[in-house]
Amino acid sequence: MAEINVSSAELLYGKVLTPEGVIQKGVIAVSEGLIQYAGEAAWLPAAYANWQKGTSPEPEGLLIPGFVDVHVHGGAGHDFMYSDADSLDTITRFHASQGTTSMLATTMTAAKDDIDRVLSEVNAYRSAEGGMPYAQLAGVHLEGPFISPKWPGAQNPGHIVPANTLWLEEWEARYPGMIRQVTLAPEREGALEAIQWLRKHGITAALGHTDASFEEVIAAADAGLNQAVHMFNAMTPLHHRKPGTAGAVLFDPRIRAEVIADGIHVHPATISIIARLKHEHNLLLITDAMSATGLSDGEYAIGDLPVIVSGGIATLKEHPEALAGSTLTMIRGFRYLVQEIGLSLQEASQAASLTPAVSLGMQRSIGSLEAGKRGDILLLDDELNLRGVWIGGRKLEAEAEIG
């Protein structure tokens, strides 16, 4: 471990959720933005023990790693498709207040010029002097436009095009490392070549909004496809004689599965089945949150499509049978996985933090409470309500109510 700077350190006492399990009497030491120690309070390094001499801090609650959301479209009245620096501040501040410490700005199926603009805005925001003050934008998730017109969901079918590797090459050249995930329909023209290109460049190749058969999904996994967005939504369903897209994802351990754990997009029994099959870093909790998240019911938009939110459920105004993203937050999804699905704290944390970090290739810096990783920490009470958020070791003074 690097030399400890105790003068600038903060110590957080409580139950500490580590990759090995929950430490009942634990402590996390954070200094200069990084976790320096996470473990038994009794084994706290001597430098800290001397500094804390004469004090007897009380445990503060349950300390878990910050959430990592790889599929989120907006929140607090703003959409990543129509963002500037102020909007990006608003979105990332809101989701930080709900426990998200890292996230991907997720686009909609749109015209190329509109996607160009989002990439440019996020790149400028990430590069701004002083850094990002709230949840960290790790990059961009392109949800489309390379999807199937048979399963558009809440995507505008007028912008759907075949997979275009030339576009991907152009975007990567202009904004190296910015694109971290691309959602496409693997059965479409050019998709297998695009999947191979994505994996060669370390980008998650995810299926979604797809009419793919079981066999087409397996062929895509052979080419490098390694994730499925919002499992069971906007894909061919599981049938006992035609396993379809959903069956292939459940069958193939090479493919991680995203799940929107709100009890609306997927039945709780189905989430339980997914969780049982997609263990060992293969289950990701996502929100798929749209601009209305954090606000009251009413009329909104997702991308350029009008949306009605009623009872917290977002549907397309012109097609009310079609769900249009969600109003879920990561802390609510985390609680749902534990309290309704029955996952252990460690299993739910892996789905909400470590597995998404693995998906991004960032597991060495975020996703768990370990020495050397960024100080992204959440404090929860016994009912799993959010009581504190630290990003890079800095406590969030949220304008929105935490949790």
N, C-alpha and C positions, 0 to 999 in steps of 0.2 A: 504494500500500500504506500502511496505517496505520503510525504511528510504532512502531518495534520496541522492546519492553521486553526488553532482553537480560538483565537481572538475573534474570528469572524464566523464561528460555527453556531449552528442552532441545533439543539437536541430536542427530539420529539419522543416522548415516552408513551407506551401503550402496548397493546397486542400488535405484533408486527407480522404481516403475511409475507413470508419469504417463499422461494421456490421449493423449499423443503417442508413447508407447513407453517402453522401459526405459532409464533413465540409468545407465550402468555405474558411474560414480563420482559418486554423488549425495549429497544431504543434505536432511533435512527439519528446519526450525526451527519449534518449537511454543512458543507463549507465550499465557498466559491462555486456554487451551482451544482456540485456533485455530491452524491452520497459517499461519505468516507467510511461509514460503519453502519451495518444493519444487523442486529443480532440480540443476544441476551444482554440485558442491562448489567448483569453481574460481570460480564466479560468486557465491559466498556474499556477501551484503552486507557492506560494510566494518565495520559495527558488530559483527557476529558475528566477522569475521576478527580484529579487534582483541581481542575478548574471548577468543578461542581462541588467541591468539598464544603460541607456544612449545609447542603440543601438536601431535601428529600422530595423530589418531584412526584406528583401523583400521575398515574397512567391517564392518558388523555382519551382513549378509545381504541378503535381498530384502525391501524395504518395499513393502507394497501397502495399498490402502484397506480399512477394516473391512467385514465382510460385513453385508448387509441382508437379513433373512429375513422375507418378507411372509406366510408360511404356516407356522405352528408352533403346536402345541397344548400343549406342555409339555415337561418333562424333569426328570431327577434325582428322579423319584418324584412329581412334582406336575403337575396339569392346570389350565389356565386356567379351566376350568369350575367348579373347586372351589378358588378361590384367595383368600388374604388377603395382607396385606403381607408376611408371612414367606414364604409360598409364592411370591409374585412375586419376592422377593429370591432365593430358591433357583433358580427357573427362569432368571432373567436372569443370575445369577452363573454358572450352569453353561454356558449358551450363550455368554456372554462368554468363558469359558475355552476355547471352541472357535472363537473368531474372530468371533462375531456381535456387532456393536456397536450395531445398531438392529434392531428387530423389531416385528411386529404380534402382539398377543395374539389367537389365533385360536380362535373358539368352535366348538361343535358344533351340529347341528340339535337344538334344545331348546325347552322351553316358554318363552313370552315372559318370565315372571317370572325364570327362570334367566338369560336373556340380559340382562335389566335388571340383575340382581345383578352380572354380570361387568362391564358397562359402568360401574356405580357403583364397583366395587372398583378397576378400572384407572384411572378418573378420579381417585379419591382418591390412588392411588399416584403418579400423574404429578404431582399437585398438592402432594404432601407437602413440608414444609419441608426444605431440604437437598438436594432433587433426587433423582434415581434413581442409585444408586451403581454399577450394573453396566450391562449392555446396556440401551439406552434404548428404552422402549416408545413407539413413535411413534403408537400408537392401537390400534384393534381391527379385526380382519378377521372379519366374520360369514360363516361357511361354512354357509349355510342360515339359517332353516328353509325357504326358498322354493325347494326343489329338487324333483326328480322322484321319485315313489315307485317308478319302474321301475329307478332306478339309485341306491339309497340308500348302497351301499358300506358303510362303517362308521358311517353315520349312523342314528339311531333313527327308523324310518319312522313311528312313532307320533306324532312331533312335526312332521312335514312339513305345511306349509300353503301355500296360494297366496300369491304376492307381495302384500305389504300396504304400500302407500305411507304410510298413516296411521301405522303403526308406525315407519317410517323418519323421518317428520316429527317424531313424538314424541321419538324418541331424539336426533335432531339438535338439537331445541329444548332438551332437558335437558343434553346433553353436546356442545356445538358443536365440530365438528372431530374428535370422538373416533373415529367410524367412518371408516376409510380405504379399506375394500374390502368388497364384498358379493358372495358367490357365490350364484348362482341358476340355475334352469333356464329359459332364455329362451322356451321353447315353452309355458310354463304361464300360466294366467290371471293377468292383471295384470302380467306380467313386463316387457313393453315400456314400460308407463307407469313402472314402478319404475326401469328402466334410464335413461329420460329424466330422471327426478328425480335419480338418483344422479349422472349426469354434469353436470347443472345445478349441483349442489352440490360438484363437484370430487372425487367419490368414485369409485374404480375399480369398474366394473361388470363382474364376471367370470362366465363360464359355468362350470358344474360340476355333476356328478351329474345329467346331463341326457340326455333322449331326443330332443333336437332334430335335425331334418333339416338338410341343407346349406342349404336355402332359408330355414329358420327362423333359422339362425345369421346368415346374411347380412342378413336383416331386422333382427335384433337389433343387428348392427354399424351398420346405418343409423341405429338409434335411439340409438347411443352405446356399446354394449358394446365393451370394449377389452382384455379379458384372458380367458385360459382357465386354470383351475386344474388342477394335476397332469395334464398332457397325456397323453392316451390312457387314463387311468384314470377309470372311472365316466362314460363318455360313449359315444355311438354311434360305432362304429369306421369306419375308412376301407375302403370297398369300391369296386371300379372302376366300378360302375354307380350306386352310392349313396355319395357321398363322406362323408355323415354329418357329425356334429359335428367329428370329428378332421380330415376333409378340408377343411371350411370354415375351420378355424383355420389350417391350413397354407397355404391358398389366400389368405386375406385379410390383407394387411399392416397393417390397422388393429387387429388382435388380437394382443396379446402372449401368449406361451406359457410357463407355468410347467413345470418339469421336475424330478422327483425323481431325481437322478443317483446311484443306488445300485446299478444293475445288476439290481435286483429288480423295481421297478415298471415300468421300460421297458428293453427290450433295448438294449445299447450301439449297435448299428447304427441303431436307431430314433432314439436320442438324436442321433446324428450327422446323420441326415436332418433332424430338427427344427432343429438348430443351423445347418445350411446354409440352410434356408429362413427361419429367424427370426433374421436378423442385424440390425444397426443398431438396437439398443435394443428388440428384440422377444423376447429369450430371458431368462427369469429362473430362476436356480437357487433351489430351495426345499428345505426338509427335510421338511415335513409331520410333524415329530417329535412323538411322543406321550410320555406320562409315563415310559415305561420307558427312554427315551434316556439313556445314560450308566450304566445299571444292567445287572445280569446277567439271563439268561433267567428266565422265570417267568410267573406270572399277574398281570395288571394290568387296567386299564380305560381306555377312551377315552370321555370323556363318561360316560354311564351304561351302556355296553356292556362286558361282560367280554372280555378279550383274552389270548391266549397268545403269548408271545414265545419263539421257539425258533431258535437259530442267528442271533439278531439280527433275525429276521423276525417282524413282528407281524401276527397274524391274529385274526379274531373267534373266540371260543371255541365258539360255537354254529354258526358257518359258517366252517370253517377254509379254505375256498376264497377268502374275502374278506380282502384286505389291510386292515389297520387302522392307517393312518398308517405311520410308519417310525421307525427308531432312528438315522437319519442325522444327522450334524452338518454344518455348513457347510464346515468345513475338509476333511472327508472328501469331500464333494461337489465341492469345488473341485479337490482332487487328482484325483478321478475324471475330471472334465472335461478336465484337462490330460494325465494319464498314460494314461488308457484311451480317451478319445474323440479326443484329439489336438488339442484347442483350444489356441491360443496363450495365453500368460499374460494378454495384454491381452483376448482374447476371453472367457476364463473369468472374469477380474475384472469385466468389463462385465456378465456374467450374474449374478455374485454380489454386486455392489455398485452399479454405476452404474445399470443398468436398473431394479432394484428401487427405487432412489432416485427415478428418473423416474416410476415407477408411483405413488409416494407424493407426487409433486410437491415433493420435497425435494432435487432435484439441485443446487440452489444452495448447500446447506449440508452435504451428505454425499455419499458415493458415489465420490469420486475424491480424489487427493492434489493439491490446488491451494490456493494462497494464499487465505485468507478462509474456507475451509471448516473444519468442526469437526475437531479433531485425533484422528480415529478411524483408527488405524494398526495394521497387523499386521506382525510380523517373522517371516519364514520362512527356513528353511535351504535348502540346495541340493536336498533331497528334498521340499521343500514341507511340511515339518513346522513346526508353529506354535511359535515360540520367544518371542514377546512380544506383548502386546496393550495398546494405549493407547486410552482412551475419553475424548474431550474433553481430550486432552493428558495425562491421568493414567494412569500405568502400572497395569495390573491386577495385583494380588497375589492370584492365583487360589488358592482352597483346593483346587479340583480340579486335576488335572494338565493343563496346557495342551497342547492338540493331541490 
